[in-house]
Amino acid sequence: MSAASKAVQLPAQEVLRFLLPRLLSLFPGTTEAALARLFFWTRAPWQRAERSAAPLEWITAGGGKPGEGMRIQIEGEGPGILLLHGWGGHVRQLDELKAALQDKGFRVLLPHLPGHGASPGHTCSLPRVTELLLELDRRHGPFHGVLAHSFGALCLSEAHKRGFRTRAQVLVAPAHSVEFFLESWRTALGLPRECMPGLRRRILRIVDDPGFDWENLELRVPDAMKAHSLLIHDLEDRIIPADLSLHLAERQQLPGTRFSRGLGHGRILRDAETVKAAAGFLESAGRLREGASL
């Protein structure tokens, strides 16, 4: 994000924090309905999908409407490794990882999530990305490995529950639940707690996917994947606190963890030592399971 964008974003957020509680008290139904749709926005209505110099494959799933799929950047030759960015992220954040994996002889697949990068649309949701990941697995899986960042890790977790196939995975600064996103969003906009039950119902009504257990939706590592998973998080992450990953590793007894300091939520993806550790793990852990039934 440019300095100019940040300069505009901060006052805009402060204006929203001032206006929204007042609008909720004056026009609760109308304001809640508008906020429920705002929750899924990834970019402003006037912003368009980016052009990409790289060849892109288009996928859609579940009988989605035209434009509800995502574009996939595929580079290199060899066994496939999938790199997933997070909410508001971009495939460019994964350039160093892509290069490191290509040097090791892997084909790298980089989805532009719906409403991000070169994919069309202005919104994104967990059920939609999950279905698209399953379609990607049907076309190109099983994968030698997957690296997922932030929101991408939560989508990967849901895809695992529905049969997604990979030999190894690296979860970087993973999002742990939809409730965490809702609370972070509420805090950022300065919304009163008492409006959240009604707003939550509206948000889930928009998604309207009976296949998702929203009450218990949280990041889980399948038992079969625990020995083949690496959890990476920075202790000074201000977006998703590292304490969540520390508790996750303890609760689910994950043997592979790596915690850094001073890299935050985004820069950790470009850090040379992190890239080396993640690429090396995907290469070695994936090779250990070659020939195994997935």
C-alpha positions as CSV (number, residue, x, y, z in Angstrom):
1,M,0.0,0.0,0.0
2,S,1.4,3.4,-1.0
3,A,1.9,6.3,1.5
4,A,-0.8,8.2,-0.2
5,S,-3.3,5.3,0.2
6,K,-2.4,5.0,3.9
7,A,-2.9,8.8,4.4
8,V,-6.4,8.5,2.9
9,Q,-7.3,5.2,4.7
10,L,-6.7,6.5,8.2
11,P,-9.0,9.6,8.1
12,A,-11.6,7.5,6.2
13,Q,-11.6,4.9,9.0
14,E,-11.9,7.6,11.7
15,V,-14.9,9.1,9.9
16,L,-16.6,5.6,9.8
17,R,-15.8,5.1,13.5
18,F,-17.6,8.4,14.2
19,L,-20.6,7.9,11.9
20,L,-21.5,4.2,12.1
21,P,-22.6,4.0,15.8
22,R,-24.8,7.1,15.2
23,L,-26.3,5.6,12.1
24,L,-27.0,2.3,13.9
25,S,-28.9,4.2,16.6
26,L,-31.0,6.1,14.0
27,F,-31.4,3.5,11.3
28,P,-30.5,0.2,12.8
29,G,-32.0,-2.1,10.1
30,T,-30.7,-0.2,7.1
31,T,-27.3,0.3,8.6
32,E,-26.9,-3.4,9.6
33,A,-27.9,-4.5,6.1
34,A,-25.3,-2.3,4.6
35,L,-22.6,-3.3,7.0
36,A,-23.3,-7.0,6.4
37,R,-22.5,-6.6,2.8
38,L,-19.5,-4.4,3.5
39,F,-18.0,-7.2,5.5
40,F,-17.3,-9.2,2.3
41,W,-15.7,-6.3,0.4
42,T,-12.1,-6.7,-0.7
43,R,-11.8,-3.5,-2.8
44,A,-13.9,-0.4,-3.6
45,P,-16.7,-0.8,-6.3
46,W,-14.7,1.4,-8.7
47,Q,-11.6,-0.7,-8.6
48,R,-11.1,-3.3,-11.3
49,A,-9.2,-6.5,-11.5
50,E,-5.5,-6.0,-12.3
51,R,-3.9,-7.0,-15.6
52,S,-1.3,-9.8,-15.3
53,A,1.7,-10.4,-17.5
54,A,1.7,-14.0,-16.4
55,P,-0.6,-16.6,-18.1
56,L,-3.6,-17.2,-16.0
57,E,-6.0,-20.2,-15.7
58,W,-9.6,-19.5,-14.8
59,I,-11.6,-21.8,-12.4
60,T,-15.1,-21.7,-11.0
61,A,-16.9,-24.2,-8.8
62,G,-20.3,-25.2,-7.4
63,G,-22.3,-23.7,-10.3
64,G,-21.1,-20.2,-9.5
65,K,-22.3,-17.3,-11.5
66,P,-20.0,-15.8,-14.2
67,G,-17.2,-13.9,-12.6
68,E,-17.4,-15.8,-9.2
69,G,-14.3,-17.8,-9.8
70,M,-10.6,-17.0,-9.5
71,R,-7.6,-16.8,-11.7
72,I,-4.6,-19.0,-11.1
73,Q,-1.0,-18.1,-12.0
74,I,1.0,-21.3,-12.7
75,E,4.8,-21.1,-13.2
76,G,7.6,-23.7,-13.6
77,E,7.6,-27.5,-14.0
78,G,7.6,-30.4,-11.7
79,P,5.5,-31.5,-8.7
80,G,2.9,-28.8,-7.7
81,I,3.1,-26.6,-4.7
82,L,0.2,-24.2,-4.0
83,L,0.8,-20.7,-2.4
84,L,-2.2,-19.0,-0.9
85,H,-2.2,-15.3,0.0
86,G,-4.6,-13.9,2.7
87,W,-7.5,-11.4,2.8
88,G,-6.3,-8.1,1.2
89,G,-3.1,-9.8,0.2
90,H,-1.5,-10.4,-3.2
91,V,0.5,-13.1,-5.0
92,R,3.4,-10.6,-5.2
93,Q,3.9,-11.1,-1.5
94,L,4.9,-14.7,-2.3
95,D,7.6,-13.9,-5.0
96,E,10.5,-15.0,-2.9
97,L,8.8,-18.2,-1.9
98,K,7.9,-18.8,-5.5
99,A,11.5,-18.3,-6.7
100,A,12.9,-20.6,-3.9
101,L,10.5,-23.4,-4.8
102,Q,11.1,-23.1,-8.5
103,D,14.8,-23.4,-7.8
104,K,14.1,-26.7,-6.1
105,G,12.3,-28.0,-9.2
106,F,8.6,-27.4,-8.3
107,R,5.7,-26.0,-10.3
108,V,4.1,-23.2,-8.3
109,L,0.4,-22.4,-8.4
110,L,-0.6,-19.0,-7.1
111,P,-4.4,-18.3,-6.9
112,H,-5.6,-14.7,-7.0
113,L,-8.4,-15.1,-4.5
114,P,-11.9,-13.7,-5.6
115,G,-11.9,-10.0,-5.5
116,H,-8.1,-9.8,-5.3
117,G,-5.4,-9.1,-7.9
118,A,-6.3,-10.3,-11.4
119,S,-9.5,-12.1,-10.3
120,P,-12.8,-10.2,-11.0
121,G,-15.3,-9.0,-8.4
122,H,-15.2,-6.9,-5.3
123,T,-16.0,-9.5,-2.6
124,C,-14.7,-12.7,-1.1
125,S,-15.9,-15.4,1.3
126,L,-14.7,-18.4,3.1
127,P,-17.2,-20.9,1.5
128,R,-16.4,-19.6,-2.0
129,V,-12.7,-19.9,-1.6
130,T,-13.1,-23.4,0.0
131,E,-15.1,-24.6,-3.0
132,L,-12.5,-23.2,-5.4
133,L,-9.7,-24.9,-3.6
134,L,-11.5,-28.2,-4.0
135,E,-11.9,-27.6,-7.7
136,L,-8.2,-26.7,-7.9
137,D,-7.4,-30.0,-6.2
138,R,-9.5,-31.9,-8.7
139,R,-7.7,-30.2,-11.6
140,H,-4.1,-30.2,-10.4
141,G,-3.9,-32.2,-7.1
142,P,-2.9,-33.9,-5.1
143,F,-0.3,-31.3,-4.2
144,H,3.3,-31.9,-3.1
145,G,2.7,-29.1,-0.6
146,V,0.7,-26.0,0.3
147,L,1.8,-22.7,2.0
148,A,-1.2,-20.6,3.2
149,H,-1.0,-17.2,4.8
150,S,-3.6,-15.6,7.2
151,F,-7.2,-16.0,5.8
152,G,-5.8,-18.5,3.3
153,A,-4.9,-20.9,6.1
154,L,-8.5,-20.9,7.4
155,C,-9.8,-21.6,3.9
156,L,-7.3,-24.5,3.6
157,S,-8.4,-25.9,6.9
158,E,-12.0,-26.0,5.7
159,A,-10.9,-27.5,2.4
160,H,-9.1,-30.3,4.3
161,K,-12.5,-31.2,6.0
162,R,-13.9,-31.8,2.5
163,G,-11.1,-34.0,1.2
164,F,-8.4,-31.6,-0.1
165,R,-5.2,-33.5,-0.8
166,T,-1.6,-32.4,0.0
167,R,1.5,-34.1,1.3
168,A,2.7,-31.2,3.4
169,Q,1.6,-27.8,4.5
170,V,3.0,-24.6,6.0
171,L,0.7,-22.2,7.8
172,V,2.0,-18.7,8.1
173,A,0.3,-16.3,10.6
174,P,-2.9,-18.3,10.2
175,A,-6.4,-16.9,10.9
176,H,-8.1,-19.1,13.5
177,S,-11.8,-18.4,13.2
178,V,-14.5,-16.4,11.6
179,E,-15.3,-15.0,15.1
180,F,-11.8,-13.5,15.3
181,F,-12.4,-11.7,11.9
182,L,-15.8,-10.4,13.1
183,E,-14.4,-9.1,16.4
184,S,-11.4,-7.5,14.6
185,W,-13.7,-5.9,12.1
186,R,-16.0,-4.6,14.8
187,T,-13.1,-3.0,16.7
188,A,-11.7,-1.4,13.6
189,L,-15.0,0.2,12.8
190,G,-15.9,1.1,16.4
191,L,-19.1,-0.8,16.3
192,P,-21.0,-1.4,19.6
193,R,-21.0,-5.0,20.9
194,E,-24.7,-5.0,21.2
195,C,-25.2,-4.7,17.4
196,M,-23.1,-7.9,16.7
197,P,-25.7,-10.7,17.2
198,G,-28.1,-9.1,14.6
199,L,-25.2,-8.2,12.3
200,R,-23.7,-11.7,12.5
201,R,-27.1,-13.2,11.5
202,R,-27.2,-11.0,8.5
203,I,-23.7,-11.8,7.5
204,L,-24.3,-15.6,7.7
205,R,-27.6,-15.2,5.8
206,I,-25.7,-13.7,2.9
207,V,-23.3,-16.6,2.8
208,D,-26.2,-19.1,3.3
209,D,-24.1,-22.3,3.0
210,P,-25.6,-25.2,5.0
211,G,-22.3,-27.1,4.7
212,F,-20.5,-24.9,7.1
213,D,-20.8,-25.2,10.9
214,W,-20.4,-21.6,11.7
215,E,-20.7,-22.0,15.4
216,N,-17.7,-24.3,15.6
217,L,-15.7,-23.1,12.6
218,E,-12.0,-22.8,13.6
219,L,-8.6,-23.7,12.2
220,R,-7.9,-27.4,12.6
221,V,-5.0,-29.5,11.4
222,P,-6.1,-33.0,10.4
223,D,-4.5,-35.7,12.5
224,A,-2.9,-37.2,9.4
225,M,-1.2,-33.9,8.6
226,K,0.2,-33.0,12.0
227,A,3.6,-34.5,11.5
228,H,3.7,-32.9,8.0
229,S,2.7,-29.4,9.0
230,L,4.9,-26.4,9.9
231,L,3.3,-23.4,11.8
232,I,5.1,-20.1,11.4
233,H,4.2,-16.8,13.2
234,D,5.9,-13.6,14.3
235,L,5.6,-12.7,17.9
236,E,5.1,-9.0,17.0
237,D,2.2,-9.7,14.6
238,R,-0.3,-6.9,15.1
239,I,-3.0,-8.3,12.8
240,I,-3.3,-11.9,14.2
241,P,-1.6,-12.3,17.6
242,A,1.0,-15.0,17.8
243,D,-0.6,-16.2,21.1
244,L,-3.4,-17.8,19.0
245,S,-0.8,-19.9,17.2
246,L,1.0,-20.8,20.4
247,H,-2.3,-22.0,21.8
248,L,-3.1,-23.9,18.6
249,A,0.2,-25.7,18.6
250,E,-0.3,-26.7,22.3
251,R,-3.9,-27.7,21.9
252,Q,-3.5,-29.7,18.7
253,Q,0.0,-31.0,19.7
254,L,1.7,-29.7,16.6
255,P,5.4,-30.7,16.5
256,G,6.5,-28.2,13.8
257,T,6.6,-24.6,14.9
258,R,8.7,-21.6,14.1
259,F,8.3,-18.2,15.8
260,S,10.2,-15.1,14.7
261,R,10.3,-11.5,16.1
262,G,10.2,-8.2,14.4
263,L,8.7,-9.3,11.0
264,G,5.0,-8.6,11.6
265,H,2.1,-10.1,9.6
266,G,3.3,-9.4,6.0
267,R,7.1,-9.0,6.0
268,I,7.5,-12.5,7.3
269,L,6.6,-13.8,3.8
270,R,9.6,-12.1,2.3
271,D,12.1,-12.8,5.1
272,A,15.0,-14.8,3.8
273,E,15.3,-17.2,6.8
274,T,11.5,-17.8,6.8
275,V,11.5,-18.5,3.0
276,K,14.4,-20.9,3.4
277,A,12.7,-22.8,6.3
278,A,9.3,-22.9,4.5
279,A,10.6,-24.0,1.2
280,G,12.9,-26.6,2.8
281,F,10.1,-28.0,4.9
282,L,7.7,-28.3,1.9
283,E,10.4,-30.1,-0.1
284,S,11.5,-32.6,2.5
285,A,8.1,-33.2,4.3
286,G,6.4,-33.7,0.9
287,R,9.0,-36.2,-0.3
288,L,8.6,-38.2,2.9
289,R,5.0,-38.9,1.9
290,E,5.6,-39.6,-1.8
291,G,3.7,-42.7,-2.8
292,A,1.4,-42.5,0.3
293,S,-2.4,-42.7,-0.3
294,L,-4.0,-39.3,0.1
